[in-house]
């Protein structure tokens, strides 16, 4: 099934000029970038975006981090895009990410893990709507 999902290139990866490499990796793996923009969000916007994590101990640091510098937000589109994107990203903690995945290649730590991706079709719709109204 053709799906849409949201991908974010996080501040650590934008700062290291990894944007083009990450975009090419998605396209080479048959995920089309159908919308894209570079933004810098406020801490309040980060709180809203990550509100599913609001009870987690890392919530505040996570929101500080996402709002700390420019990010690139993209809509990825393709066959099984949600799962495909998650496979291409690899495990949340780069230490556990499989060889060849984005987080294995570029992630620095569980916080600075270079990319975010929606975890379900429904969350994908919510997250896409958050950035591309
Ligand atoms: P992301 O896929 O963007 O979703 C939430 C983020 O919280 C996650 O990537 C990590 O960067 C960050 N995070 C920090 N600590 C943890 C943790 N213990 N478990 C899961 N995510 C964490």
Backbone and ligand atoms as CSV (ligand in chain L), in Angstrom:
chain,resi,resn,atom,element,x,y,z
A,1,UNK,N,N,0.836,-1.198,0.000
A,1,UNK,CA,C,0.000,0.000,0.000
A,1,UNK,C,C,0.880,1.260,0.000
A,2,UNK,N,N,0.509,2.213,-0.825
A,2,UNK,CA,C,1.256,3.485,-0.841
A,2,UNK,C,C,0.874,4.284,0.408
A,3,UNK,N,N,1.877,4.656,1.185
A,3,UNK,CA,C,1.652,5.403,2.437
A,3,UNK,C,C,2.490,6.690,2.424
A,4,UNK,N,N,2.154,7.557,3.397
A,4,UNK,CA,C,2.965,8.749,3.642
A,4,UNK,C,C,3.447,8.705,5.085
A,5,UNK,N,N,4.637,9.225,5.313
A,5,UNK,CA,C,5.161,9.291,6.677
A,5,UNK,C,C,5.992,10.574,6.819
A,6,UNK,N,N,6.177,11.017,8.055
A,6,UNK,CA,C,6.996,12.209,8.266
A,6,UNK,C,C,8.406,11.809,8.688
A,7,UNK,N,N,9.371,12.445,8.072
A,7,UNK,CA,C,10.774,12.263,8.457
A,7,UNK,C,C,11.335,13.620,8.871
A,8,UNK,N,N,12.151,13.599,9.917
A,8,UNK,CA,C,12.852,14.825,10.332
A,8,UNK,C,C,14.352,14.558,10.341
A,9,UNK,N,N,15.090,15.440,9.699
A,9,UNK,CA,C,16.552,15.430,9.855
A,9,UNK,C,C,16.835,16.366,11.023
A,10,UNK,N,N,17.337,15.791,12.120
A,10,UNK,CA,C,17.468,16.516,13.390
A,10,UNK,C,C,18.680,17.467,13.390
A,11,UNK,N,N,18.723,18.364,14.393
A,11,UNK,CA,C,19.784,19.398,14.394
A,11,UNK,C,C,21.216,18.856,14.253
A,12,UNK,N,N,21.517,17.710,14.870
A,12,UNK,CA,C,22.908,17.207,14.777
A,12,UNK,C,C,23.292,16.889,13.341
A,13,UNK,N,N,22.330,16.374,12.561
A,13,UNK,CA,C,22.622,15.982,11.176
A,13,UNK,C,C,22.623,17.194,10.245
A,14,UNK,N,N,21.736,18.163,10.499
A,14,UNK,CA,C,21.733,19.391,9.683
A,14,UNK,C,C,23.058,20.123,9.889
A,15,UNK,N,N,23.473,20.177,11.164
A,15,UNK,CA,C,24.718,20.863,11.517
A,15,UNK,C,C,25.927,20.242,10.821
A,16,UNK,N,N,25.884,18.927,10.605
A,16,UNK,CA,C,27.013,18.244,9.962
A,16,UNK,C,C,26.832,18.120,8.443
A,17,UNK,N,N,25.895,18.906,7.900
A,17,UNK,CA,C,25.652,18.921,6.440
A,17,UNK,C,C,25.317,17.551,5.857
A,18,UNK,N,N,24.510,16.778,6.592
A,18,UNK,CA,C,24.166,15.434,6.123
A,18,UNK,C,C,22.852,15.400,5.342
A,19,UNK,N,N,22.263,16.581,5.154
A,19,UNK,CA,C,20.942,16.667,4.534
A,19,UNK,C,C,20.886,15.964,3.158
A,20,UNK,N,N,21.829,16.273,2.273
A,20,UNK,CA,C,21.783,15.696,0.920
A,20,UNK,C,C,22.001,14.186,0.950
A,21,UNK,N,N,22.911,13.731,1.808
A,21,UNK,CA,C,23.175,12.280,1.901
A,21,UNK,C,C,21.928,11.546,2.378
A,22,UNK,N,N,21.246,12.116,3.368
A,22,UNK,CA,C,20.061,11.449,3.929
A,22,UNK,C,C,18.920,11.466,2.908
A,23,UNK,N,N,18.742,12.576,2.215
A,23,UNK,CA,C,17.686,12.655,1.187
A,23,UNK,C,C,17.949,11.625,0.087
A,24,UNK,N,N,19.196,11.537,-0.374
A,24,UNK,CA,C,19.533,10.572,-1.441
A,24,UNK,C,C,19.279,9.143,-0.983
A,25,UNK,N,N,19.595,8.867,0.279
A,25,UNK,CA,C,19.406,7.510,0.815
A,25,UNK,C,C,17.919,7.118,0.742
A,26,UNK,N,N,17.034,8.033,1.100
A,26,UNK,CA,C,15.598,7.729,1.004
A,26,UNK,C,C,15.204,7.478,-0.449
A,27,UNK,N,N,15.663,8.361,-1.340
A,27,UNK,CA,C,15.268,8.243,-2.753
A,27,UNK,C,C,15.823,6.962,-3.378
A,28,UNK,N,N,17.060,6.607,-3.026
A,28,UNK,CA,C,17.657,5.363,-3.553
A,28,UNK,C,C,16.881,4.135,-3.067
A,29,UNK,N,N,16.201,4.295,-1.936
A,29,UNK,CA,C,15.421,3.182,-1.378
A,29,UNK,C,C,13.923,3.347,-1.651
A,30,UNK,N,N,13.618,4.038,-2.742
A,30,UNK,CA,C,12.241,4.139,-3.265
A,30,UNK,C,C,11.259,4.880,-2.375
A,31,UNK,N,N,11.759,5.790,-1.564
A,31,UNK,CA,C,10.842,6.689,-0.857
A,31,UNK,C,C,10.972,8.061,-1.511
A,32,UNK,N,N,9.850,8.511,-2.052
A,32,UNK,CA,C,9.832,9.815,-2.743
A,32,UNK,C,C,9.625,10.935,-1.720
A,33,UNK,N,N,10.385,12.018,-1.866
A,33,UNK,CA,C,10.201,13.175,-0.974
A,33,UNK,C,C,9.167,14.086,-1.631
A,34,UNK,N,N,7.936,14.055,-1.109
A,34,UNK,CA,C,6.873,14.803,-1.802
A,34,UNK,C,C,6.672,16.203,-1.232
A,35,UNK,N,N,7.273,16.491,-0.098
A,35,UNK,CA,C,7.232,17.838,0.459
A,35,UNK,C,C,8.434,17.980,1.385
A,36,UNK,N,N,9.017,19.149,1.427
A,36,UNK,CA,C,10.214,19.325,2.256
A,36,UNK,C,C,10.383,20.797,2.626
A,37,UNK,N,N,10.817,21.058,3.834
A,37,UNK,CA,C,11.199,22.434,4.197
A,37,UNK,C,C,12.166,22.392,5.382
A,38,UNK,N,N,12.961,23.456,5.467
A,38,UNK,CA,C,13.873,23.594,6.613
A,38,UNK,C,C,13.245,24.614,7.552
A,39,UNK,N,N,13.148,24.259,8.828
A,39,UNK,CA,C,12.518,25.166,9.796
A,39,UNK,C,C,13.313,25.148,11.099
A,40,UNK,N,N,13.046,26.160,11.935
A,40,UNK,CA,C,13.542,26.100,13.310
A,40,UNK,C,C,12.313,26.279,14.181
A,41,UNK,N,N,12.054,25.312,15.051
A,41,UNK,CA,C,10.830,25.387,15.845
A,41,UNK,C,C,11.137,25.879,17.267
A,42,UNK,N,N,10.120,26.400,17.921
A,42,UNK,CA,C,10.280,26.869,19.304
A,42,UNK,C,C,10.188,25.666,20.247
A,43,UNK,N,N,10.573,25.885,21.488
A,43,UNK,CA,C,10.467,24.812,22.475
A,43,UNK,C,C,8.995,24.425,22.674
A,44,UNK,N,N,8.110,25.410,22.630
A,44,UNK,CA,C,6.673,25.131,22.796
A,44,UNK,C,C,6.175,24.234,21.658
A,45,UNK,N,N,6.644,24.510,20.446
A,45,UNK,CA,C,6.240,23.671,19.304
A,45,UNK,C,C,6.793,22.250,19.461
A,46,UNK,N,N,8.023,22.146,19.972
A,46,UNK,CA,C,8.610,20.817,20.198
A,46,UNK,C,C,7.812,20.057,21.257
A,47,UNK,N,N,7.403,20.748,22.321
A,47,UNK,CA,C,6.561,20.117,23.352
A,47,UNK,C,C,5.293,19.552,22.720
A,48,UNK,N,N,4.711,20.328,21.829
A,48,UNK,CA,C,3.471,19.893,21.171
A,48,UNK,C,C,3.750,18.689,20.245
A,49,UNK,N,N,4.818,18.805,19.455
A,49,UNK,CA,C,5.131,17.736,18.501
A,49,UNK,C,C,5.381,16.400,19.201
A,50,UNK,N,N,6.122,16.449,20.308
A,50,UNK,CA,C,6.517,15.214,20.995
A,50,UNK,C,C,5.615,14.906,22.196
A,51,UNK,N,N,4.382,15.421,22.195
A,51,UNK,CA,C,3.561,15.278,23.417
A,51,UNK,C,C,3.257,13.817,23.784
A,52,UNK,N,N,3.368,12.887,22.813
A,52,UNK,CA,C,3.187,11.464,23.178
A,52,UNK,C,C,4.240,11.015,24.199
A,53,UNK,N,N,5.337,11.768,24.281
A,53,UNK,CA,C,6.411,11.404,25.219
A,53,UNK,C,C,6.380,12.234,26.501
A,54,UNK,N,N,5.273,12.947,26.739
A,54,UNK,CA,C,5.297,13.936,27.831
A,54,UNK,C,C,5.508,13.348,29.230
A,55,UNK,N,N,5.238,12.065,29.396
A,55,UNK,CA,C,5.447,11.472,30.727
A,55,UNK,C,C,6.861,10.888,30.880
A,56,UNK,N,N,7.625,10.918,29.808
A,56,UNK,CA,C,8.956,10.276,29.841
A,56,UNK,C,C,9.979,11.201,30.510
A,57,UNK,N,N,10.952,10.608,31.174
A,57,UNK,CA,C,11.963,11.431,31.849
A,57,UNK,C,C,12.809,12.269,30.881
A,58,UNK,N,N,12.884,11.831,29.626
A,58,UNK,CA,C,13.726,12.545,28.660
A,58,UNK,C,C,12.967,13.625,27.876
A,59,UNK,N,N,11.687,13.834,28.203
A,59,UNK,CA,C,10.829,14.752,27.409
A,59,UNK,C,C,11.401,16.166,27.304
A,60,UNK,N,N,11.791,16.744,28.430
A,60,UNK,CA,C,12.278,18.123,28.422
A,60,UNK,C,C,13.562,18.265,27.587
A,61,UNK,N,N,14.511,17.360,27.813
A,61,UNK,CA,C,15.772,17.407,27.049
A,61,UNK,C,C,15.510,17.211,25.556
A,62,UNK,N,N,14.598,16.297,25.258
A,62,UNK,CA,C,14.270,16.007,23.864
A,62,UNK,C,C,13.724,17.258,23.172
A,63,UNK,N,N,12.858,17.972,23.859
A,63,UNK,CA,C,12.237,19.170,23.270
A,63,UNK,C,C,13.236,20.323,23.185
A,64,UNK,N,N,14.096,20.438,24.188
A,64,UNK,CA,C,15.183,21.424,24.099
A,64,UNK,C,C,16.029,21.147,22.872
A,65,UNK,N,N,16.326,19.872,22.675
A,65,UNK,CA,C,17.205,19.494,21.574
A,65,UNK,C,C,16.564,19.758,20.211
A,66,UNK,N,N,15.314,19.324,20.027
A,66,UNK,CA,C,14.694,19.488,18.704
A,66,UNK,C,C,14.547,20.961,18.330
A,67,UNK,N,N,14.460,21.819,19.352
A,67,UNK,CA,C,14.288,23.251,19.074
A,67,UNK,C,C,15.625,24.006,19.109
A,68,UNK,N,N,16.738,23.262,19.188
A,68,UNK,CA,C,18.045,23.922,19.377
A,68,UNK,C,C,18.677,24.436,18.083
A,69,UNK,N,N,18.156,24.011,16.937
A,69,UNK,CA,C,18.754,24.446,15.668
A,69,UNK,C,C,17.858,24.064,14.512
A,70,UNK,N,N,18.248,24.421,13.286
A,70,UNK,CA,C,17.405,24.096,12.131
A,70,UNK,C,C,17.211,22.582,11.966
A,71,UNK,N,N,16.046,22.224,11.489
A,71,UNK,CA,C,15.730,20.826,11.159
A,71,UNK,C,C,15.135,20.802,9.756
A,72,UNK,N,N,15.209,19.642,9.109
A,72,UNK,CA,C,14.577,19.491,7.797
A,72,UNK,C,C,13.425,18.513,7.970
A,73,UNK,N,N,12.218,18.962,7.612
A,73,UNK,CA,C,11.046,18.080,7.729
A,73,UNK,C,C,10.615,17.680,6.324
A,74,UNK,N,N,10.302,16.393,6.186
A,74,UNK,CA,C,9.969,15.856,4.856
A,74,UNK,C,C,8.784,14.921,4.931
A,75,UNK,N,N,7.977,14.932,3.879
A,75,UNK,CA,C,6.966,13.892,3.718
A,75,UNK,C,C,7.568,12.848,2.774
A,76,UNK,N,N,7.639,11.606,3.268
A,76,UNK,CA,C,8.127,10.512,2.431
A,76,UNK,C,C,6.927,9.701,1.971
A,77,UNK,N,N,6.959,9.305,0.719
A,77,UNK,CA,C,5.812,8.622,0.138
A,77,UNK,C,C,6.284,7.377,-0.603
A,78,UNK,N,N,5.595,6.262,-0.428
A,78,UNK,CA,C,5.961,5.046,-1.157
A,78,UNK,C,C,5.292,3.823,-0.562
A,79,UNK,N,N,5.601,2.685,-1.155
A,79,UNK,CA,C,5.068,1.401,-0.693
A,79,UNK,C,C,5.504,1.167,0.762
A,80,UNK,N,N,4.547,0.908,1.656
A,80,UNK,CA,C,4.835,0.672,3.085
A,80,UNK,C,C,5.792,1.705,3.685
A,81,UNK,N,N,5.553,2.969,3.371
A,81,UNK,CA,C,6.514,4.031,3.729
A,81,UNK,C,C,6.812,4.107,5.229
A,82,UNK,N,N,5.813,3.843,6.081
A,82,UNK,CA,C,6.030,3.996,7.534
A,82,UNK,C,C,7.084,2.983,8.001
A,83,UNK,N,N,6.857,1.719,7.699
A,83,UNK,CA,C,7.779,0.662,8.118
A,83,UNK,C,C,9.125,0.782,7.397
A,84,UNK,N,N,9.056,1.085,6.107
A,84,UNK,CA,C,10.272,1.224,5.306
A,84,UNK,C,C,11.187,2.294,5.903
A,85,UNK,N,N,10.588,3.439,6.240
A,85,UNK,CA,C,11.388,4.526,6.822
A,85,UNK,C,C,12.010,4.082,8.140
A,86,UNK,N,N,11.244,3.357,8.952
A,86,UNK,CA,C,11.768,2.912,10.249
A,86,UNK,C,C,12.911,1.913,10.065
A,87,UNK,N,N,12.794,1.071,9.031
A,87,UNK,CA,C,13.892,0.138,8.744
A,87,UNK,C,C,15.134,0.898,8.280
A,88,UNK,N,N,14.923,1.914,7.447
A,88,UNK,CA,C,16.074,2.679,6.927
A,88,UNK,C,C,16.748,3.487,8.034
A,89,UNK,N,N,15.943,3.934,9.043
A,89,UNK,CA,C,16.523,4.701,10.156
A,89,UNK,C,C,17.322,3.801,11.091
A,90,UNK,N,N,16.802,2.615,11.386
A,90,UNK,CA,C,17.432,1.729,12.371
A,90,UNK,C,C,16.954,2.032,13.780
A,91,UNK,N,N,17.467,1.286,14.751
A,91,UNK,CA,C,17.018,1.401,16.141
A,91,UNK,C,C,17.246,2.811,16.685
A,92,UNK,N,N,16.391,3.203,17.650
A,92,UNK,CA,C,16.446,4.553,18.236
A,92,UNK,C,C,17.847,4.896,18.738
A,93,UNK,N,N,18.452,3.941,19.447
A,93,UNK,CA,C,19.811,4.153,19.963
A,93,UNK,C,C,20.821,3.682,18.910
A,94,UNK,N,N,21.621,4.595,18.369
A,94,UNK,CA,C,22.581,4.213,17.323
A,94,UNK,C,C,23.446,2.999,17.698
A,95,UNK,N,N,23.674,2.814,19.010
A,95,UNK,CA,C,24.484,1.659,19.463
A,95,UNK,C,C,23.837,0.337,19.056
A,96,UNK,N,N,22.487,0.349,18.960
A,96,UNK,CA,C,21.752,-0.879,18.633
A,96,UNK,C,C,21.294,-0.936,17.179
A,97,UNK,N,N,21.623,0.081,16.408
A,97,UNK,CA,C,21.122,0.152,15.027
A,97,UNK,C,C,21.903,-0.805,14.119
A,98,UNK,N,N,21.177,-1.413,13.176
A,98,UNK,CA,C,21.798,-2.380,12.260
A,98,UNK,C,C,22.724,-1.666,11.273
A,99,UNK,N,N,23.707,-2.416,10.826
A,99,UNK,CA,C,24.658,-1.939,9.820
A,99,UNK,C,C,23.909,-1.390,8.595
A,100,UNK,N,N,24.350,-0.285,8.076
A,100,UNK,CA,C,23.750,0.259,6.848
A,100,UNK,C,C,22.585,1.200,7.090
A,101,UNK,N,N,22.093,1.268,8.334
A,101,UNK,CA,C,20.971,2.168,8.618
A,101,UNK,C,C,21.485,3.589,8.881
A,102,UNK,N,N,20.566,4.556,8.770
A,102,UNK,CA,C,20.967,5.959,8.951
A,102,UNK,C,C,21.523,6.224,10.337
A,103,UNK,N,N,20.858,5.667,11.359
A,103,UNK,CA,C,21.332,5.957,12.720
A,103,UNK,C,C,22.664,5.279,13.016
A,104,UNK,N,N,22.892,4.116,12.389
A,104,UNK,CA,C,24.198,3.464,12.546
A,104,UNK,C,C,25.290,4.323,11.882
A,105,UNK,N,N,24.954,4.834,10.681
A,105,UNK,CA,C,25.960,5.593,9.928
A,105,UNK,C,C,26.231,6.962,10.555
A,106,UNK,N,N,25.147,7.625,10.996
A,106,UNK,CA,C,25.292,9.042,11.362
A,106,UNK,C,C,24.961,9.377,12.814
A,107,UNK,N,N,24.210,8.520,13.519
A,107,UNK,CA,C,23.766,8.855,14.866
A,107,UNK,C,C,24.940,8.977,15.829
A,108,UNK,N,N,24.831,9.931,16.748
A,108,UNK,CA,C,25.912,10.168,17.712
A,108,UNK,C,C,25.569,9.604,19.079
A,109,UNK,N,N,24.274,9.582,19.405
A,109,UNK,CA,C,23.805,9.109,20.718
A,109,UNK,C,C,22.295,8.907,20.606
A,110,UNK,N,N,21.675,8.412,21.683
A,110,UNK,CA,C,20.225,8.205,21.629
A,110,UNK,C,C,19.486,9.538,21.445
A,111,UNK,N,N,20.055,10.617,21.949
A,111,UNK,CA,C,19.430,11.936,21.770
A,111,UNK,C,C,19.752,12.506,20.383
A,112,UNK,N,N,21.025,12.486,20.061
A,112,UNK,CA,C,21.451,13.010,18.752
A,112,UNK,C,C,21.486,11.848,17.760
A,113,UNK,N,N,20.281,11.342,17.462
A,113,UNK,CA,C,20.215,10.150,16.609
A,113,UNK,C,C,19.835,10.492,15.166
A,114,UNK,N,N,20.055,11.742,14.788
A,114,UNK,CA,C,20.057,12.220,13.388
A,114,UNK,C,C,18.712,12.298,12.679
A,115,UNK,N,N,17.824,11.327,12.917
A,115,UNK,CA,C,16.540,11.334,12.194
A,115,UNK,C,C,15.392,10.904,13.103
A,116,UNK,N,N,14.225,11.401,12.748
A,116,UNK,CA,C,12.982,10.958,13.391
A,116,UNK,C,C,12.065,10.441,12.290
A,117,UNK,N,N,11.246,9.453,12.602
A,117,UNK,CA,C,10.234,8.987,11.650
A,117,UNK,C,C,8.972,8.602,12.378
A,118,UNK,N,N,7.815,8.842,11.770
A,118,UNK,CA,C,6.529,8.471,12.379
A,118,UNK,C,C,6.495,6.963,12.628
A,119,UNK,N,N,5.816,6.568,13.727
A,119,UNK,CA,C,5.796,5.144,14.074
A,119,UNK,C,C,4.522,4.424,13.637
A,120,UNK,N,N,3.577,5.131,13.019
A,120,UNK,CA,C,2.361,4.472,12.515
A,120,UNK,C,C,1.745,5.368,11.440
A,121,UNK,N,N,0.811,4.805,10.692
A,121,UNK,CA,C,0.141,5.600,9.644
A,121,UNK,C,C,-0.608,6.764,10.286
A,122,UNK,N,N,-1.307,6.483,11.392
A,122,UNK,CA,C,-2.091,7.539,12.059
A,122,UNK,C,C,-1.191,8.655,12.597
A,123,UNK,N,N,-0.107,8.266,13.291
A,123,UNK,CA,C,0.811,9.299,13.784
A,123,UNK,C,C,1.458,10.054,12.624
A,124,UNK,N,N,1.679,9.351,11.522
A,124,UNK,CA,C,2.220,9.994,10.329
A,124,UNK,C,C,1.305,11.120,9.865
A,125,UNK,N,N,0.005,10.843,9.839
A,125,UNK,CA,C,-0.957,11.880,9.406
A,125,UNK,C,C,-0.905,13.080,10.350
A,126,UNK,N,N,-0.884,12.793,11.667
A,126,UNK,CA,C,-0.838,13.877,12.659
A,126,UNK,C,C,0.451,14.682,12.496
A,127,UNK,N,N,1.573,13.970,12.339
A,127,UNK,CA,C,2.872,14.656,12.265
A,127,UNK,C,C,3.026,15.445,10.958
A,128,UNK,N,N,2.501,14.896,9.866
A,128,UNK,CA,C,2.557,15.626,8.584
A,128,UNK,C,C,1.724,16.902,8.709
A,129,UNK,N,N,0.553,16.761,9.309
A,129,UNK,CA,C,-0.340,17.908,9.483
A,129,UNK,C,C,0.276,18.979,10.390
A,130,UNK,N,N,1.104,18.541,11.335
A,130,UNK,CA,C,1.760,19.484,12.244
A,130,UNK,C,C,2.666,20.445,11.462
A,131,UNK,N,N,3.402,19.904,10.498
A,131,UNK,CA,C,4.370,20.738,9.761
A,131,UNK,C,C,3.845,21.275,8.429
A,132,UNK,N,N,2.911,20.549,7.812
A,132,UNK,CA,C,2.428,20.946,6.486
A,132,UNK,C,C,0.913,21.086,6.514
A,133,UNK,N,N,0.454,22.178,7.060
A,133,UNK,CA,C,-1.008,22.342,7.193
A,133,UNK,C,C,-1.620,22.781,5.873
L,1,LIG,P1,P,12.665,9.831,18.047
L,1,LIG,O1,O,12.415,8.706,17.096
L,1,LIG,O2,O,12.742,11.200,17.485
L,1,LIG,O3,O,11.508,9.806,19.158
L,1,LIG,C1,C,11.692,10.316,20.452
L,1,LIG,C2,C,13.130,10.586,20.766
L,1,LIG,O4,O,13.460,10.632,22.136
L,1,LIG,C3,C,13.997,9.471,20.217
L,1,LIG,O5,O,14.018,9.530,18.813
L,1,LIG,C4,C,15.320,9.737,20.927
L,1,LIG,O6,O,16.140,10.642,20.216
L,1,LIG,C5,C,14.877,10.426,22.229
L,1,LIG,N1,N,15.182,9.616,23.419
L,1,LIG,C6,C,15.984,9.989,24.427
L,1,LIG,N2,N,16.043,9.044,25.383
L,1,LIG,C7,C,15.258,8.023,24.968
L,1,LIG,C8,C,14.919,6.743,25.517
L,1,LIG,N3,N,15.403,6.312,26.681
L,1,LIG,N4,N,14.080,5.959,24.779
L,1,LIG,C9,C,13.572,6.373,23.595
L,1,LIG,N5,N,13.857,7.583,23.040
L,1,LIG,C10,C,14.696,8.395,23.696
